[in-house]
Amino acid sequence: MKWEGNRQSDNVEDRREGGAGRGGGRRMIGGRGIGVGTIVIALLAGWIFGINPMTVLGLLSGGDTGQISAPAAQSAGPRPAVTDPASAFVRTVLADTEDVWSAVFKAAGGTYTQPTLVLFRGRTDSACGLGESASGPFYCPSDSKVYIDLAFFDTLRTRLGAPGDFAQAYVISHEVAHHVQNLLGVTGKVDAMRGKTSATQMNAMSVRVELQADCLAGVWAHHSQQGKGWLEKGDIEEALNAAAQIGDDTLQRKSQGTVVPESFTHGSSQQRMTWFKRGLESGAVKQCNTFDGRL
């Protein structure tokens, strides 16, 4: 992935100097933080999501979205200068998601509100509670921020078998996709359904939410490649491999030796690859309606 020399986002809050002891808030509970990495340590403790498929707004139906906005983000405060390649990479990928989604929303008649990305080490406070590196990257809809401990990328490479810079870009774009869902009104329906249906049904809806985020990550990759042509041979395979390695069935098989589909919260490896490819090949948000029929 030829990412060097491209624009870097200013919407990054670097808290890494605070160390692992920062933050004394409560732990994230009840699905308030949406993350691709939450299943890495404890799959069955993944966040539970719900959504009414009829609420998917204009972009999913191909119609006019109107003015789309998000909750105001908290002030990021001073941002230290970037000196390490890892954070420069994150800033570069984030900048490109800003460019792509701003253009996509504008074409649909809406306005894209950019999220803030928080770099932390060990643990940090968020509006969704205390975020910890063991949970992996996550998106908090309450403050419209993506949280990433860069150590997760080492885990992705060494423990999950998903190396490569575009595998990391896939993770970032997946979390940003949860922000897109927040702007579309998807996330707001999650809490509205909580407690109104069974755990199994909520797990099934969670899978649809996560697969939609995978598809939206593919939409970003489609437009990103068209605009920059920065993908190299093997990059797409890196992203597909990352999607496969964090599929519920693969993680369950590795951790407990058996697969329990009823407990899936993110989708199988095949489903995650399929929906990422669908977004990648179409470049159309309306192709990411995971709530219409079988997955």
C-alpha positions in Angstrom: 0.0 0.0 0.0 1.6 3.2 -1.2 0.5 5.5 1.6 3.5 7.7 2.3 3.3 11.3 1.2 -0.5 11.5 1.3 -2.5 13.9 3.4 -2.7 13.2 7.1 -5.8 13.9 9.2 -5.8 16.5 12.0 -8.7 14.7 13.6 -6.5 12.6 15.8 -6.1 12.9 19.6 -2.9 11.3 20.7 -3.1 10.2 24.4 -0.3 7.7 24.4 1.9 9.9 26.6 -0.7 9.3 29.3 0.4 5.6 29.6 -1.6 2.6 30.6 -2.8 4.2 33.9 -5.0 6.9 32.2 -8.6 6.7 32.9 -10.6 5.6 35.9 -14.1 5.4 34.4 -16.4 2.4 34.2 -15.9 -0.3 31.7 -17.8 -0.3 28.4 -21.1 -2.2 28.8 -24.3 -2.9 27.0 -23.0 -2.5 23.4 -22.2 1.2 23.7 -18.8 0.7 22.1 -18.8 -0.8 18.6 -15.5 -2.5 17.7 -13.9 -5.0 15.3 -11.6 -6.1 18.0 -14.0 -6.8 20.9 -14.2 -10.5 20.0 -10.5 -11.1 20.1 -10.2 -11.8 23.8 -13.8 -12.9 24.7 -16.0 -13.6 21.7 -19.1 -14.3 23.7 -18.7 -11.0 25.5 -19.0 -9.1 22.2 -21.3 -6.2 22.2 -25.0 -6.8 21.4 -26.6 -4.6 18.7 -30.0 -4.3 17.3 -31.6 -2.4 14.4 -34.9 -2.0 12.7 -34.1 -2.6 9.0 -36.8 -0.2 7.9 -34.9 2.7 9.5 -31.9 2.5 7.1 -31.9 5.9 5.6 -31.5 7.4 2.1 -28.0 6.1 1.2 -29.1 2.5 1.7 -32.2 3.0 -0.4 -30.5 5.0 -3.0 -32.5 8.1 -2.1 -31.8 11.6 -0.7 -30.4 11.5 2.8 -31.0 15.1 3.5 -28.7 16.8 6.1 -27.0 14.2 8.1 -25.3 15.2 11.4 -23.7 13.5 14.4 -23.5 14.3 18.1 -20.9 17.0 18.8 -17.5 15.4 19.5 -15.7 16.3 22.7 -12.8 18.7 22.4 -9.7 16.8 21.4 -7.3 19.3 23.0 -3.7 19.7 21.9 -2.4 17.2 19.5 1.3 16.2 19.8 3.4 16.2 16.6 3.5 13.0 14.7 6.9 11.3 14.9 6.3 7.6 14.5 5.4 5.8 11.3 2.5 3.9 12.9 0.5 7.0 13.9 1.4 8.6 10.5 -0.2 5.6 8.8 -3.3 5.8 10.9 -3.6 9.6 10.2 -3.2 9.0 6.5 -5.9 6.3 6.3 -8.2 8.4 8.4 -7.7 11.3 6.1 -8.7 9.2 3.1 -11.8 8.0 4.8 -12.7 11.7 5.4 -12.2 12.4 1.7 -14.2 9.4 0.5 -17.1 9.7 2.9 -17.4 13.4 2.4 -17.7 12.9 -1.3 -20.2 10.0 -0.9 -22.4 11.9 1.4 -22.3 15.0 -0.7 -23.3 13.0 -3.8 -26.3 11.7 -1.8 -27.3 15.2 -0.7 -26.0 14.9 2.8 -23.1 16.2 4.9 -20.4 14.0 6.4 -19.3 14.9 10.0 -15.8 13.7 10.5 -15.0 11.5 13.6 -12.1 12.0 15.9 -9.6 9.1 16.2 -8.0 8.6 19.6 -4.6 6.9 19.9 -4.1 5.4 23.4 -1.9 2.9 25.2 -3.4 0.4 27.7 -6.6 2.1 28.7 -8.4 5.4 28.3 -11.6 7.2 29.1 -14.4 7.4 26.5 -18.0 8.5 26.6 -18.8 4.8 26.4 -16.8 4.0 29.6 -13.3 2.8 30.1 -11.7 1.6 26.9 -8.9 -1.0 27.2 -6.5 -2.4 24.7 -7.6 -5.9 25.4 -11.0 -5.0 23.8 -9.3 -4.0 20.5 -10.3 -0.9 18.4 -13.8 0.4 19.0 -16.1 3.2 18.0 -18.0 5.1 20.7 -21.2 6.6 19.2 -21.7 8.8 22.3 -18.7 10.9 21.5 -18.3 10.1 17.8 -14.7 8.9 18.3 -12.7 5.8 17.1 -10.3 4.4 19.7 -7.2 2.5 18.8 -4.3 1.1 20.8 -1.7 0.6 18.1 -0.5 -2.6 19.9 -3.6 -4.2 18.4 -1.9 -4.2 15.0 0.8 -6.4 16.5 -1.9 -8.8 17.7 -3.5 -8.8 14.3 -0.2 -9.8 12.7 1.3 -12.2 15.3 -1.7 -13.8 17.0 -4.5 -13.6 14.5 -2.4 -14.3 11.3 -3.4 -11.1 9.5 -0.3 -9.1 8.6 0.0 -6.2 6.2 -0.7 -2.5 6.1 -3.9 -2.9 4.2 -5.2 -5.3 6.8 -4.7 -2.5 9.3 -6.4 -0.1 7.0 -9.4 -2.5 6.8 -9.6 -2.3 10.7 -9.6 1.5 10.7 -12.1 1.7 7.9 -14.4 -0.8 9.7 -14.4 1.4 12.8 -15.1 4.5 10.7 -17.9 2.6 9.0 -19.6 2.3 12.5 -19.4 6.1 12.5 -21.1 6.2 9.1 -23.8 3.9 10.6 -24.2 6.4 13.5 -24.7 9.2 11.0 -27.3 7.2 9.1 -29.3 6.6 12.3 -28.4 2.9 12.5 -26.7 3.2 15.9 -29.5 5.1 17.4 -31.9 2.2 16.8 -29.6 -0.2 18.7 -30.4 1.1 22.2 -34.1 1.5 21.2 -34.3 -2.2 20.7 -32.3 -3.3 23.7 -34.3 -5.4 26.1 -37.2 -5.8 23.7 -36.1 -9.0 22.1 -34.2 -12.2 22.9 -30.4 -12.5 23.2 -30.3 -14.8 20.2 -32.3 -12.4 18.1 -30.1 -9.5 19.2 -27.0 -11.5 18.3 -28.4 -12.1 14.8 -29.1 -8.4 14.4 -25.5 -7.6 15.7 -24.2 -9.8 12.9 -26.1 -7.7 10.3 -24.7 -4.5 11.8 -21.1 -5.8 11.7 -21.4 -7.2 8.2 -22.8 -3.8 7.0 -19.7 -2.2 8.5 -17.5 -4.6 6.6 -19.4 -3.8 3.4 -19.0 0.0 4.1 -15.3 -0.6 4.6 -15.3 -2.2 1.1 -17.1 0.9 -0.3 -14.3 3.1 1.1 -11.6 0.8 -0.4 -13.4 1.0 -3.8 -13.4 4.8 -3.9 -10.1 5.2 -2.2 -8.4 3.1 -4.9 -10.2 5.0 -7.7 -9.0 8.3 -6.2 -5.4 7.4 -5.3 -4.5 4.1 -6.9 -2.4 3.3 -3.9 -3.2 -0.4 -3.5 -0.5 -2.8 -4.5 -0.6 -6.5 -5.4 -1.7 -8.5 -2.5 -3.3 -5.6 -0.6 -6.9 -6.8 -1.2 -5.9 -10.3 -0.1 -4.6 -8.8 3.1 -7.9 -7.2 3.9 -9.9 -10.3 3.0 -7.6 -12.4 5.2 -8.0 -10.0 8.1 -11.8 -10.3 7.7 -11.5 -14.1 7.7 -9.3 -14.3 10.7 -11.7 -12.3 12.9 -14.8 -14.2 11.8 -16.8 -15.6 14.7 -16.4 -19.2 13.5 -12.7 -19.0 13.1 -12.2 -17.3 16.5 -14.5 -19.8 18.2 -12.7 -22.7 16.6 -9.4 -21.4 17.8 -10.5 -20.5 21.3 -12.9 -23.3 22.2 -12.6 -25.9 19.5 -16.3 -25.8 18.6 -18.5 -23.3 16.7 -21.8 -22.0 18.1 -23.6 -20.0 15.4 -26.3 -18.8 17.7 -23.7 -16.9 19.7 -22.2 -15.1 16.6 -22.1 -11.3 16.9 -19.9 -10.3 14.0 -20.5 -13.0 11.3 -18.6 -15.9 9.9 -15.3 -15.6 8.1 -17.0 -16.3 4.8 -19.8 -13.7 5.5 -17.2 -11.0 6.4 -15.2 -11.6 3.3 -18.3 -11.7 1.1 -19.7 -8.4 2.4 -16.4 -6.6 2.2 -16.0 -7.8 -1.4 -19.6 -6.6 -2.2 -18.8 -3.1 -1.0 -15.4 -3.2 -2.7 -16.7 -4.3 -6.1 -19.8 -2.1 -6.2 -18.6 1.1 -4.4 -22.3 1.7 -3.6 -23.7 2.1 -0.1 -27.1 0.9 -1.2 -25.5 -2.5 -1.9 -24.7 -2.8 1.9 -28.2 -3.5 3.1 -27.5 -6.5 5.2 -31.0 -6.3 6.6 -32.7 -7.4 3.4 -33.0 -11.2 3.2 -30.5 -13.9 3.9 -26.8 -13.1 4.6 
